[in-house]
């Protein structure tokens, strides 16, 4: 699996259980094609998030010190585009639901997780991350086009004012009436230069 940059997507795993980290790392590297960075505590994970851009952050909920919800909140502030996933025990379901709103997590998974389901969730998270980036780029492009449109509209308004002024000057150069000369008929008509 390759990310939009052609590199393996980078995942940060945070869990105080070494067996969980080892199992997840093996699954994600071998079957998922991810580059995995693991942390057994929240503080080292936050240091990683401050140094390296990541695609996905997966954190256990129950850990000593800072819990997984707080880690994912910090991850959200450090790397808002990274997709966040919370691993919980069955008893932590209420906290997982709270995390959906407070940390803006993409999804929560209960332990023990299903490997196939986890890989599907990660693939979907990467796909959604890519779509969000495309949407953000299209919004930036639209904003630029709106600014350019406004600039062109202003220029057009100034040009129309200049043309109107030129037309008034052009009309003012013609006399209101021509002198009468016996045997000679003089006619004139006005046509703005932009209509010629």
C-alpha positions in Angstrom: 0.0 0.0 0.0 1.4 3.4 -1.0 0.3 6.8 0.1 -0.3 9.8 -2.2 3.4 10.6 -2.0 4.4 7.1 -3.1 5.9 6.2 0.3 4.6 3.7 2.7 1.9 5.3 4.9 3.3 6.1 8.4 1.3 4.8 11.4 2.1 5.6 15.1 1.0 2.9 17.6 0.6 3.8 21.2 0.0 1.1 23.8 1.7 0.2 27.1 1.4 -3.5 26.4 4.4 -4.7 24.5 2.6 -7.8 23.1 -0.1 -5.6 21.6 2.5 -3.3 20.0 4.4 -6.3 18.6 1.2 -7.9 17.2 0.0 -4.7 15.6 3.4 -3.8 14.2 3.8 -7.2 12.6 0.3 -7.1 11.1 0.6 -3.5 9.8 4.1 -3.9 8.4 3.7 -7.3 6.8 0.1 -7.4 5.7 -0.7 -3.7 5.6 2.5 -2.3 4.0 2.7 0.4 6.6 5.7 2.1 8.1 5.1 1.6 11.9 6.4 3.8 14.7 5.6 2.5 18.1 5.5 4.1 21.6 4.8 2.4 24.9 3.8 5.7 26.5 2.0 8.8 25.6 4.9 11.3 26.1 7.2 9.5 23.6 4.3 9.3 21.1 3.7 13.0 21.4 7.5 13.6 20.7 7.2 11.5 17.6 4.1 13.5 16.5 6.0 16.7 17.0 8.9 15.6 14.8 7.4 13.5 12.0 4.3 13.7 9.8 2.1 10.7 10.1 -0.9 9.3 8.3 -2.6 7.5 11.1 -2.4 7.5 15.0 -3.7 4.4 16.8 -3.8 4.6 20.6 -5.0 2.3 23.4 -7.4 4.0 25.7 -6.2 2.8 29.1 -2.6 3.7 29.7 -0.7 5.0 32.8 -0.4 8.8 32.9 -2.1 10.3 29.9 -5.0 8.2 28.6 -5.5 7.5 24.9 -8.2 10.1 24.5 -5.9 12.8 25.7 -3.1 11.5 23.4 -5.5 11.7 20.4 -6.6 15.2 21.3 -2.9 16.2 21.3 -2.4 14.4 18.0 -5.3 16.3 16.6 -3.7 19.6 17.6 -0.3 18.6 16.3 -1.3 16.9 13.1 -5.0 17.7 12.3 -4.9 15.8 9.0 -3.7 12.5 10.6 -6.5 10.0 11.0 -7.0 8.9 14.7 -8.2 5.5 15.9 -8.8 4.5 19.5 -8.4 0.9 20.7 -10.6 0.2 23.7 -11.7 -2.6 25.9 -15.4 -3.4 26.0 -15.8 -1.6 29.3 -14.4 1.6 27.8 -17.1 1.9 25.1 -18.6 5.1 26.6 -15.2 6.7 26.6 -14.7 5.7 23.0 -18.0 7.3 22.0 -16.9 10.4 23.9 -13.6 10.4 21.9 -15.5 10.5 18.6 -16.5 14.1 19.5 -13.7 15.3 21.8 -10.7 14.0 19.8 -12.3 13.9 16.4 -11.3 10.3 16.0 -12.0 8.5 12.8 -13.1 5.3 14.5 -12.7 3.2 17.6 -12.1 -0.6 17.7 -12.6 -2.9 20.6 -10.0 -5.3 21.8 -9.5 -8.0 20.8 -9.6 -6.6 17.3 -10.2 -8.5 14.1 -7.1 -8.2 11.9 -9.0 -8.1 8.6 -11.4 -5.5 10.0 -8.5 -3.4 11.3 -6.7 -3.4 7.9 -10.0 -2.4 6.2 -10.5 0.4 8.7 -6.9 1.6 8.0 -7.4 1.5 4.2 -10.6 3.4 4.5 -8.9 5.9 6.8 -6.2 6.5 4.2 -8.8 6.8 1.5 -10.8 9.4 3.5 -7.6 11.3 4.4 -6.8 11.5 0.7 -10.3 12.7 -0.2 -10.1 15.3 2.5 -6.8 16.6 1.1 -8.3 16.7 -2.4 -11.3 18.6 -1.1 -9.1 21.1 0.8 -7.1 21.6 -2.4 -10.3 22.2 -4.4 -11.5 24.7 -1.8 -8.2 26.5 -2.0 -8.5 26.6 -5.8 -12.0 27.8 -5.6 -11.0 30.6 -3.2 -8.3 31.7 -5.6 -10.8 31.7 -8.5 -13.2 33.8 -6.4 -10.5 36.3 -5.7 -9.5 36.4 -9.4 -13.1 36.8 -10.4 -13.6 39.7 -8.0 -10.4 41.3 -9.4 -11.6 40.9 -12.9 -15.1 42.3 -12.0 -13.4 45.3 -10.5 -11.2 45.8 -13.6 -14.3 45.4 -15.8 -16.2 48.0 -13.8 -13.3 50.5 -14.0 -13.0 49.8 -17.8 -16.7 50.4 -18.3 -16.4 53.7 -16.4 -13.5 54.7 -18.5 -15.4 53.8 -21.7 -18.4 55.8 -20.5 -16.1 58.8 -19.8 -14.5 58.5 -23.3 -18.0 58.3 -24.9 -19.0 61.6 -23.1 -15.8 63.3 -24.3 -16.4 62.0 -27.8 -20.0 63.3 -27.8 -18.8 66.7 -26.4 -16.5 67.2 -29.4 -19.4 67.2 -31.9 -21.4 70.5 -32.1 -25.1 70.5 -31.2 -26.0 71.9 -34.6 -24.1 72.6 -37.8 -24.3 76.0 -39.4 -26.8 76.4 -42.2 -25.2 76.9 -45.6 -27.6 77.5 -48.6 -27.4 74.6 -51.0 -25.5 72.3 -48.7 -27.0 69.8 -46.4 -24.8 68.6 -43.4 -25.7 65.4 -41.5 -23.9 63.6 -38.7 -24.4 60.7 -36.5 -22.7 59.5 -33.4 -21.4 56.0 -33.0 -19.2 55.1 -30.0 -15.7 53.9 -31.0 -16.2 50.5 -29.3 -19.2 49.9 -31.6 -17.2 50.5 -34.8 
